[in-house]
Amino acid sequence: MSFEIGDKVFDMQYGAGIVIESAGTVSYPITVCFLDSRVETYTVEGRILNSFAMPTLYFKRPRITDIEPTRLPDLEVDTKILVRSTINSDWEKRHFKRWFNKDCVCFASRMTSWTTKRTTTWGHWKLFNEDEE
């Protein structure tokens, strides 16, 4: 981002403000005065602290969308599941072990928790339906 003196900005915590300096300290060169007269400094990326991963200072008020997280089904170990490595590949039968992030971890080569400890991780999965077999 390139903040300049006079730019109208918005901080997620402090609201609307105006850049009053763009050549401050080496670490925090951007200085902003907010509507409540609070003055804060920022990195050139718009972070209020160098340790923050994301900026908090923007040119416009960010629109925050509350998206309900995808809920993974609560499956028991050895539940039958279909998996594939790519969107175009054929479905393969496996037995479920656990979730890793949103990926499905299954026992290798159609084995179960009774027959192996080896697993493989799959990005594409769906629940097995006995009626579709």
C-alpha positions in Angstrom: 0.0 0.0 0.0 1.1 3.5 -0.6 -0.2 5.9 2.0 0.3 9.7 1.5 -0.4 12.8 3.6 -4.0 13.7 3.3 -5.3 10.2 2.4 -8.5 9.3 4.1 -8.1 5.9 5.8 -10.0 3.5 8.0 -8.6 1.4 10.8 -10.5 -1.7 12.0 -10.2 -0.6 15.6 -10.2 3.2 15.5 -12.4 4.0 12.5 -11.9 6.8 10.1 -8.8 9.0 10.0 -6.4 11.0 7.9 -2.7 10.3 7.2 -0.8 13.3 8.7 2.7 12.0 8.1 4.3 9.5 5.7 8.0 9.7 6.6 8.0 8.9 10.4 10.3 6.3 11.9 11.8 3.5 9.8 9.6 0.9 11.4 6.4 3.0 11.5 6.5 5.7 8.9 2.7 6.3 8.6 1.0 8.5 11.1 -2.8 8.8 11.2 -5.0 11.2 13.2 -8.5 9.7 13.9 -11.8 11.5 14.4 -11.5 11.2 18.1 -8.0 12.9 17.9 -6.2 9.7 18.6 -2.9 9.5 16.8 -1.4 6.1 15.8 1.6 5.0 13.7 1.7 2.2 11.1 4.1 0.2 8.9 4.1 0.9 5.2 1.8 -2.2 4.8 -0.8 -0.6 7.2 0.0 -2.8 10.2 -0.2 -1.2 13.6 2.5 -3.7 14.9 5.2 -5.3 12.8 4.2 -8.7 14.4 0.7 -8.5 12.9 0.2 -10.8 9.9 -2.6 -8.6 8.4 -2.9 -4.9 8.1 -5.5 -3.0 10.1 -5.3 0.3 8.1 -7.2 0.5 4.8 -8.1 3.2 2.2 -11.8 2.2 2.5 -13.8 0.7 5.3 -13.5 -3.1 4.8 -16.7 -5.1 4.3 -16.7 -8.0 6.6 -18.8 -11.0 5.6 -19.8 -13.5 8.2 -19.6 -16.9 6.4 -20.7 -19.9 8.3 -17.8 -22.4 8.4 -18.0 -25.7 6.5 -18.8 -28.3 9.1 -17.2 -31.7 8.5 -19.3 -34.7 9.4 -18.6 -36.4 12.7 -17.5 -39.8 11.4 -16.4 -42.9 13.3 -13.1 -44.5 12.5 -13.5 -47.1 9.8 -16.6 -45.5 8.3 -16.8 -46.3 4.6 -16.0 -43.2 2.4 -15.2 -42.5 -1.2 -12.1 -40.4 -2.1 -10.3 -39.2 -5.2 -7.0 -37.4 -5.8 -8.4 -34.9 -8.4 -11.8 -33.6 -9.4 -11.7 -35.7 -12.6 -10.4 -39.0 -11.2 -12.5 -42.0 -10.3 -13.8 -42.5 -6.8 -11.9 -45.0 -4.7 -13.3 -46.9 -1.6 -11.5 -46.2 1.6 -12.1 -46.3 5.4 -12.1 -43.1 7.3 -9.5 -42.4 10.1 -9.7 -38.6 10.8 -9.9 -35.1 9.4 -6.8 -33.1 8.8 -7.8 -29.5 8.2 -10.5 -30.1 5.6 -8.8 -33.1 4.1 -9.9 -36.7 4.7 -7.3 -39.1 6.1 -8.1 -42.7 5.3 -6.4 -46.0 5.9 -4.4 -47.1 2.9 -5.5 -49.5 0.2 -9.0 -50.3 1.5 -7.6 -51.5 4.8 -9.1 -50.6 8.2 -7.8 -49.7 11.7 -7.7 -53.4 12.3 -5.3 -54.2 9.5 -3.0 -51.2 9.1 -1.6 -48.0 10.6 -0.7 -46.6 7.1 -2.8 -43.7 5.9 -3.2 -41.4 2.9 -4.7 -37.9 2.8 -7.3 -37.0 0.2 -8.6 -33.5 -0.8 -11.8 -34.8 -2.5 -14.2 -37.0 -0.6 -17.9 -37.9 -0.2 -19.8 -40.2 2.1 -20.3 -43.7 0.8 -23.9 -44.6 0.0 -24.7 -48.3 -0.1 -27.6 -47.6 -2.5 -25.3 -46.2 -5.2 -22.9 -49.2 -5.2 
